[in-house]
């Protein structure tokens, strides 16, 4: 399997009262098990949605409902090993991000084993997003699919609409629980089971497999008086201590440092539901999802540190493939409320670009990603920049940070400008205008990114091993 051992994503969820503008915001790095796994950004039309779905990496198959709706997605550049749609928004302004790979402990896996023929990350967006009209419906659909077909891996799955964010975690082959993220809260999920206390008497904030409590009791899985989902179903291993928990620690240190002041990066007691000491911006989300323990002893780019000897896995690193930040705004008409902010390749050196999601097609330089390197293509230009930046970090980061600030400022201006331009439009006329606007945004972003690549190549080429300056002789 291409994506074997790909438990590398990081998720941030921001409730509408915790965000800077009242939007619900869901964000997730997609990190593959290999450094290069080309991605593309597409709009899937109902006519192109499969009716008889067959997975590539397992024997899972399903007859999908009639009448799917259009949605955006960020699948693999080619479907040789499946679709891997990852993140998108449908015409009802329901967003989905799937999946955050998580862990389940051996006692749970003994009681409810994973299902080799079940569903997985490869499948979830495609078989869910075109058929739901709310975040809650997304949880209900995936829950029923898990109960019927099972899963071959443990995952966290995110749904949002303009009012709610729900986070669903699987447990074993068929069990699950989902929690509505409080409007005034944020969550950082780093490849480990996160949900803590479950209130079975609060259906407004919790959903779960019908037999969840009975299953836990029957197999003697709960070792405490409370029903703490993380402690019952999750893990607390050396991998968690070095690969997972430190990422949550760093993000929480950034948003509300007082809460983790006395906690180790390896702590198993980091909270799931968190409250920032300020409103959270898109820039905050991008910083955390690009971070590598800056201003701590654990930064692999600190002079004198050897990257391979650092004890903790960074959030922003070489295996980032794409970052989707989906913003659902309550203060504009619903027809253009959804923004799919997108960045390709390694996050420390890329920048978010805003695309309106209510479109029939996406810009060619984001849609037509090739398997072979192509400098006319957004994924590959960013991948080349990330390779240069990793080997010349301190030489080029000033150029990269200037590019990131300029492109993010441009993105904010574009969104405000497009809002004004399309305010009186509707139907096909609106969709056409949004596609034209997205194309202009993409053209500008690609030009700026190619210029950065040119600058970095020129700057770093003179210092390569074997260079010779004849003016010294």
C-alpha positions as CSV (number, residue, x, y, z in Angstrom):
1,X,0.0,0.0,0.0
2,X,1.4,3.4,-1.0
3,X,0.1,5.1,2.1
4,X,1.2,2.5,4.6
5,X,2.5,4.0,7.8
6,X,1.1,7.4,6.8
7,X,0.0,8.3,10.3
8,X,1.4,11.8,10.0
9,X,-1.4,14.4,9.6
10,X,-2.1,17.2,12.0
11,X,-5.6,18.8,12.5
12,X,-6.7,22.1,13.9
13,X,-10.4,22.9,14.5
14,X,-11.7,26.4,15.4
15,X,-15.3,27.0,16.6
16,X,-17.1,30.0,15.3
17,X,-16.9,32.0,18.5
18,X,-13.2,31.2,18.8
19,X,-12.3,32.4,15.2
20,X,-11.4,36.0,14.3
21,X,-14.4,36.5,12.0
22,X,-17.1,34.2,13.3
23,X,-16.4,31.5,10.8
24,X,-16.1,27.8,11.5
25,X,-12.6,26.8,10.4
26,X,-11.3,23.2,9.9
27,X,-7.7,22.6,8.8
28,X,-5.5,19.6,8.3
29,X,-2.1,18.8,6.9
30,X,-2.2,15.7,4.7
31,X,1.2,14.0,5.2
32,X,2.0,11.0,3.1
33,X,4.4,8.2,4.2
34,X,6.7,9.4,1.4
35,X,8.2,12.8,0.8
36,X,6.6,13.2,-2.7
37,X,3.0,12.3,-3.3
38,X,1.6,14.8,-5.9
39,X,-1.9,16.3,-5.2
40,X,-4.4,18.2,-7.3
41,X,-7.4,20.4,-6.5
42,X,-10.6,19.5,-8.4
43,X,-14.4,20.0,-8.5
44,X,-16.3,16.8,-8.8
45,X,-19.5,17.0,-10.8
46,X,-22.4,14.6,-10.0
47,X,-22.0,12.9,-13.4
48,X,-18.4,12.1,-12.5
49,X,-19.3,10.6,-9.1
50,X,-19.1,6.8,-9.1
51,X,-22.3,4.9,-8.4
52,X,-20.6,1.5,-7.9
53,X,-17.5,2.4,-5.8
54,X,-14.6,0.0,-5.6
55,X,-11.5,0.8,-3.4
56,X,-8.1,0.2,-4.7
57,X,-6.2,-0.7,-1.5
58,X,-8.8,-3.0,0.0
59,X,-11.7,-5.1,-1.2
60,X,-14.2,-2.6,0.1
61,X,-17.0,-1.8,-2.4
62,X,-20.4,-0.1,-2.0
63,X,-23.3,1.0,-4.2
64,X,-23.6,4.7,-3.6
65,X,-26.8,6.7,-3.3
66,X,-28.4,8.3,-6.3
67,X,-28.3,12.1,-6.7
68,X,-24.9,13.1,-5.4
69,X,-24.1,16.8,-5.4
70,X,-21.0,18.7,-6.6
71,X,-18.0,19.0,-4.3
72,X,-14.4,20.1,-4.2
73,X,-11.6,17.6,-3.3
74,X,-7.8,17.4,-3.1
75,X,-7.1,13.8,-4.4
76,X,-3.9,12.2,-5.5
77,X,-2.7,13.4,-8.9
78,X,-3.4,9.9,-10.3
79,X,-5.8,7.3,-9.0
80,X,-3.5,4.2,-9.3
81,X,-3.9,3.5,-5.6
82,X,-7.2,5.2,-5.0
83,X,-8.8,8.6,-4.9
84,X,-7.7,9.9,-1.4
85,X,-10.0,13.0,-1.8
86,X,-8.9,14.3,1.6
87,X,-10.7,17.6,2.0
88,X,-13.5,19.6,0.3
89,X,-16.8,21.5,0.4
90,X,-20.1,20.5,-1.2
91,X,-22.9,22.7,-2.6
92,X,-24.6,22.8,0.8
93,X,-21.6,24.4,2.3
94,X,-20.8,21.3,4.3
95,X,-17.0,20.7,4.6
96,X,-15.2,17.4,5.3
97,X,-11.6,16.5,6.0
98,X,-10.6,12.9,6.2
99,X,-8.6,11.6,7.8
100,X,-6.5,12.2,10.9
101,X,-4.9,8.8,11.4
102,X,-5.1,7.9,15.1
103,X,-4.2,5.0,17.4
104,X,-6.2,2.3,19.2
105,X,-4.8,0.1,22.0
106,X,-4.4,-3.7,21.7
107,X,-7.2,-4.6,24.1
108,X,-9.7,-2.8,22.0
109,X,-8.3,-4.3,18.8
110,X,-8.7,-7.7,20.4
111,X,-12.3,-7.1,21.2
112,X,-13.2,-5.4,17.9
113,X,-10.5,-6.2,15.3
114,X,-9.8,-4.0,12.3
115,X,-11.5,-5.2,9.1
116,X,-9.2,-5.9,6.1
117,X,-12.1,-5.5,3.7
118,X,-13.4,-2.4,5.4
119,X,-13.3,1.3,4.4
120,X,-10.4,3.7,5.0
121,X,-9.0,7.1,4.3
122,X,-8.8,6.3,0.6
123,X,-12.6,6.1,0.4
124,X,-14.2,8.3,3.0
125,X,-14.5,11.7,1.3
126,X,-15.8,10.2,-1.9
127,X,-18.5,8.0,-0.3
128,X,-19.7,10.7,2.2
129,X,-19.4,14.4,1.1
130,X,-21.7,14.3,-1.9
131,X,-24.6,13.0,0.2
132,X,-24.8,15.1,3.3
133,X,-26.5,18.4,4.0
134,X,-25.0,19.2,7.4
135,X,-22.0,18.4,9.6
136,X,-24.3,16.3,11.8
137,X,-25.5,14.3,8.8
138,X,-21.9,13.6,8.0
139,X,-21.3,12.0,11.4
140,X,-24.5,9.9,11.0
141,X,-23.6,8.6,7.6
142,X,-20.0,7.7,8.5
143,X,-21.2,6.1,11.7
144,X,-23.6,3.8,9.9
145,X,-20.9,2.9,7.3
146,X,-18.5,2.0,10.1
147,X,-21.0,-0.2,11.8
148,X,-21.9,-2.0,8.6
149,X,-18.6,-2.4,6.8
150,X,-15.9,-1.7,9.4
151,X,-12.6,-0.1,8.9
152,X,-9.0,-1.3,8.4
153,X,-7.5,1.6,10.2
154,X,-8.1,4.0,13.1
155,X,-9.1,7.5,12.0
156,X,-10.4,10.9,13.0
157,X,-12.9,12.5,10.6
158,X,-13.9,16.1,10.5
159,X,-17.2,17.7,9.4
160,X,-18.3,21.4,9.5
161,X,-21.0,23.7,8.4
162,X,-21.5,27.3,9.1
163,X,-22.8,26.6,12.6
164,X,-21.1,23.4,13.8
165,X,-17.8,21.4,13.8
166,X,-17.9,17.7,14.6
167,X,-15.0,15.4,15.1
168,X,-15.5,11.6,14.8
169,X,-13.0,9.1,16.0
170,X,-13.1,5.4,15.2
171,X,-12.3,2.7,17.8
172,X,-11.5,-0.8,16.7
173,X,-13.2,-2.1,13.5
174,X,-16.7,-0.9,14.0
175,X,-17.1,1.5,17.0
176,X,-16.9,5.2,17.1
177,X,-17.7,8.4,18.9
178,X,-18.1,12.0,17.7
179,X,-18.0,15.3,19.6
180,X,-19.3,18.7,18.6
181,X,-16.5,21.1,19.2
182,X,-17.8,23.9,21.4
183,X,-18.2,27.2,19.6
184,X,-15.7,29.0,21.8
185,X,-13.0,26.3,21.6
186,X,-10.2,25.0,19.4
187,X,-8.7,21.5,19.0
188,X,-5.3,20.2,17.9
189,X,-5.4,16.6,16.9
190,X,-1.9,14.9,16.2
191,X,-2.4,11.3,15.2
192,X,-3.7,10.0,18.5
193,X,-7.1,9.5,20.1
194,X,-8.2,12.8,21.5
195,X,-11.8,12.8,22.7
196,X,-12.0,12.6,26.4
197,X,-15.1,12.6,28.6
198,X,-18.3,11.5,26.8
199,X,-21.6,12.6,28.0
200,X,-24.2,10.0,26.9
201,X,-27.0,12.3,28.1
202,X,-26.0,15.2,25.8
203,X,-27.0,14.3,22.2
204,X,-26.4,17.9,21.1
205,X,-22.7,17.5,21.6
206,X,-22.0,13.7,21.4
207,X,-22.9,10.9,19.0
208,X,-21.7,7.3,19.2
209,X,-22.1,3.8,18.1
210,X,-25.4,2.4,19.6
211,X,-23.7,-0.4,21.5
212,X,-20.6,1.6,22.6
213,X,-21.2,1.5,26.4
214,X,-22.3,-2.2,26.3
215,X,-19.2,-3.1,24.2
216,X,-16.9,-1.4,26.8
217,X,-18.6,-3.1,29.7
218,X,-18.7,-6.5,28.0
219,X,-14.9,-6.5,27.3
220,X,-13.9,-4.8,30.6
221,X,-12.2,-1.9,28.8
222,X,-12.9,1.0,31.1
223,X,-10.4,1.2,34.0
224,X,-11.9,4.2,35.7
225,X,-15.2,5.5,37.0
226,X,-15.7,8.0,34.1
227,X,-16.2,7.3,30.4
228,X,-13.0,8.8,29.0
229,X,-12.8,7.8,25.4
230,X,-9.1,8.5,25.0
231,X,-8.2,6.4,28.0
232,X,-10.5,3.5,27.1
233,X,-9.7,3.3,23.4
234,X,-6.5,5.3,22.8
235,X,-2.8,4.5,23.4
236,X,0.0,5.9,25.5
237,X,3.1,4.7,23.9
238,X,6.7,5.8,23.2
239,X,5.5,6.7,19.7
240,X,2.8,8.9,21.2
241,X,5.4,10.6,23.4
242,X,7.8,11.4,20.6
243,X,5.7,11.5,17.4
244,X,2.2,12.7,18.5
245,X,1.8,14.5,21.8
246,X,4.6,17.1,21.3
247,X,2.7,18.5,18.3
248,X,-0.4,19.2,20.5
249,X,1.9,20.6,23.2
250,X,3.5,23.1,20.8
251,X,0.2,24.2,19.3
252,X,-1.4,24.7,22.8
253,X,1.8,26.5,23.9
254,X,1.2,28.9,21.1
255,X,-2.6,29.5,21.6
256,X,-2.7,29.4,25.4
257,X,0.7,28.9,27.0
258,X,-0.5,29.1,30.5
259,X,-2.4,25.8,30.1
260,X,0.7,23.7,29.3
261,X,3.3,25.6,31.3
262,X,3.7,22.7,33.7
263,X,3.2,19.9,31.2
264,X,5.9,18.1,29.2
265,X,5.8,17.8,25.4
266,X,5.4,14.1,26.1
267,X,2.5,14.5,28.4
268,X,-0.5,12.1,28.1
269,X,-2.7,14.7,29.9
270,X,-2.9,17.4,27.3
271,X,-6.5,18.5,26.9
272,X,-8.6,17.8,23.8
273,X,-11.0,20.8,24.0
274,X,-8.9,24.0,24.4
275,X,-9.6,27.7,24.7
276,X,-7.2,30.2,23.2
277,X,-6.3,33.5,25.0
278,X,-7.3,35.4,21.9
279,X,-9.3,35.0,18.7
280,X,-7.7,32.6,16.2
281,X,-6.8,33.8,12.7
282,X,-5.9,32.0,9.5
283,X,-2.3,33.1,10.0
284,X,-2.3,31.5,13.4
285,X,-3.5,28.2,11.9
286,X,-0.9,28.4,9.1
287,X,1.9,29.1,11.6
288,X,1.1,26.1,13.8
289,X,0.6,23.7,10.9
290,X,4.0,24.9,9.5
291,X,5.8,24.8,12.8
292,X,8.9,22.8,13.8
293,X,9.3,23.8,17.5
294,X,10.6,27.3,16.8
295,X,12.0,29.0,19.9
296,X,12.4,25.7,21.8
297,X,15.4,23.3,22.0
298,X,13.7,20.9,19.7
299,X,13.8,22.9,16.5
300,X,15.8,20.8,13.9
301,X,16.8,24.1,12.1
302,X,18.5,25.6,15.1
303,X,22.2,25.9,14.3
304,X,24.1,23.1,16.0
305,X,21.1,20.8,16.1
306,X,21.2,17.6,14.1
307,X,17.8,17.1,12.6
308,X,17.9,13.3,12.8
309,X,18.7,13.4,16.5
310,X,15.8,15.7,17.5
311,X,13.5,13.8,19.9
312,X,10.1,15.0,18.4
313,X,8.4,15.0,15.1
314,X,7.7,18.5,13.7
315,X,4.3,19.5,12.4
316,X,5.6,21.2,9.2
317,X,8.1,18.9,7.5
318,X,9.1,17.3,4.3
319,X,6.1,14.9,4.1
320,X,3.4,17.6,4.1
321,X,1.6,17.1,0.7
322,X,-1.2,19.7,1.0
323,X,-2.9,21.8,3.6
324,X,-6.6,22.6,3.3
325,X,-8.1,25.3,5.6
326,X,-11.8,25.4,5.0
327,X,-13.5,28.6,6.2
328,X,-17.3,28.8,6.2
329,X,-18.3,32.4,6.7
330,X,-21.6,33.5,8.3
331,X,-21.6,37.1,7.1
332,X,-21.9,36.8,3.4
333,X,-24.5,35.1,1.2
334,X,-24.3,31.3,1.4
335,X,-23.6,31.0,-2.3
336,X,-20.1,32.3,-1.8
337,X,-19.5,31.8,1.9
338,X,-17.2,28.8,1.6
339,X,-13.4,29.4,1.0
340,X,-11.1,26.5,0.5
341,X,-7.6,27.9,1.4
342,X,-5.0,25.6,-0.1
343,X,-1.2,25.1,0.1
344,X,0.8,22.4,-1.5
345,X,4.0,20.6,-0.4
346,X,6.0,21.4,2.8
347,X,4.3,24.0,5.0
348,X,7.3,25.8,6.3
349,X,7.9,27.2,2.8
350,X,4.5,27.4,1.1
351,X,1.6,29.9,1.4
352,X,-2.2,29.6,1.6
353,X,-4.2,30.6,-1.5
354,X,-8.0,31.2,-1.3
355,X,-10.4,29.5,-3.7
356,X,-14.2,30.0,-3.6
357,X,-15.7,26.5,-3.4
358,X,-19.0,27.0,-5.3
359,X,-17.5,26.3,-8.7
360,X,-17.8,23.8,-11.5
361,X,-14.1,23.7,-12.2
362,X,-10.7,24.7,-10.7
363,X,-7.7,26.4,-12.2
364,X,-5.5,24.3,-14.5
365,X,-2.3,24.8,-12.6
366,X,-3.9,23.4,-9.5
367,X,-6.1,20.8,-11.2
368,X,-3.7,19.2,-13.8
369,X,-1.0,17.9,-11.5
370,X,1.3,15.5,-13.3
371,X,3.3,12.5,-12.0
372,X,6.4,14.1,-13.5
373,X,7.9,17.3,-12.3
374,X,6.4,20.3,-14.1
375,X,7.3,23.9,-13.1
376,X,4.0,25.1,-14.6
377,X,2.2,23.3,-11.8
378,X,1.5,24.6,-8.3
379,X,2.3,21.3,-6.5
380,X,5.7,20.8,-8.2
381,X,6.9,24.4,-7.9
382,X,6.1,24.3,-4.2
383,X,7.8,20.9,-3.8
384,X,11.0,22.2,-5.5
385,X,11.0,25.2,-3.1
386,X,10.6,23.0,-0.1
387,X,13.6,20.9,-1.1
388,X,15.8,24.0,-1.5
389,X,14.6,25.5,1.8
390,X,15.3,22.4,3.8
391,X,19.0,22.4,2.8
392,X,19.5,26.2,2.9
393,X,17.0,27.2,5.6
394,X,18.8,30.2,7.2
395,X,19.9,31.5,3.8
396,X,16.5,31.6,2.2
397,X,13.9,32.0,5.0
398,X,13.8,35.8,4.7
399,X,12.8,35.5,1.1
400,X,10.3,32.8,1.9
401,X,8.7,34.7,4.8
402,X,8.4,37.8,2.6
403,X,6.7,35.7,-0.1
404,X,4.3,34.2,2.5
405,X,3.3,37.5,3.9
406,X,2.8,39.1,0.5
407,X,0.8,36.2,-0.8
408,X,-1.4,36.0,2.3
409,X,-2.1,39.7,2.1
410,X,-3.0,39.3,-1.5
411,X,-5.3,36.4,-0.5
412,X,-7.2,38.5,2.0
413,X,-7.5,41.4,-0.6
414,X,-8.8,38.9,-3.2
415,X,-11.5,37.5,-1.0
416,X,-12.7,41.0,0.0
417,X,-12.6,42.2,-3.6
418,X,-14.5,39.1,-5.0
419,X,-17.1,39.4,-2.3
420,X,-17.9,42.9,-3.5
421,X,-17.8,41.9,-7.2
422,X,-20.2,38.9,-7.0
423,X,-22.6,40.3,-4.4
424,X,-25.4,40.8,-6.8
425,X,-25.0,37.6,-8.8
426,X,-26.7,34.2,-8.5
427,X,-26.9,30.9,-10.3
428,X,-24.7,30.1,-13.2
429,X,-23.6,33.7,-13.5
430,X,-22.3,33.7,-10.0
431,X,-20.5,30.3,-10.5
432,X,-18.9,31.6,-13.7
433,X,-17.7,34.8,-11.9
434,X,-16.2,32.7,-9.0
435,X,-14.3,30.5,-11.5
436,X,-12.9,33.5,-13.3
437,X,-11.9,35.0,-10.0
438,X,-10.3,31.7,-8.8
439,X,-8.3,31.6,-12.1
440,X,-6.9,35.1,-11.6
441,X,-6.0,34.2,-8.0
442,X,-4.2,31.0,-9.1
443,X,-2.3,32.8,-11.9
444,X,-1.0,35.4,-9.5
445,X,-0.1,32.8,-6.9
446,X,1.8,30.6,-9.4
447,X,3.7,33.6,-10.8
448,X,4.7,34.7,-7.3
449,X,5.8,31.1,-6.4
450,X,7.8,30.6,-9.6
451,X,9.5,33.9,-8.9
452,X,10.4,32.7,-5.5
453,X,11.8,29.5,-6.9
454,X,13.9,31.5,-9.4
455,X,15.2,33.7,-6.5
456,X,16.1,30.7,-4.4
457,X,17.8,28.9,-7.2
458,X,20.0,31.9,-8.0
459,X,20.8,32.5,-4.3
460,X,21.7,29.0,-3.4
461,X,23.5,27.9,-6.6
462,X,26.6,29.9,-5.8
463,X,27.2,28.1,-2.5
464,X,26.9,24.5,-3.7
465,X,29.7,22.0,-3.1
466,X,32.2,22.2,-6.0
467,X,31.6,25.9,-6.7
468,X,34.6,27.9,-7.8
469,X,35.0,31.7,-7.9
470,X,37.9,32.7,-10.2
471,X,38.0,36.2,-8.7
472,X,39.9,34.7,-5.7
473,X,42.9,33.8,-8.0
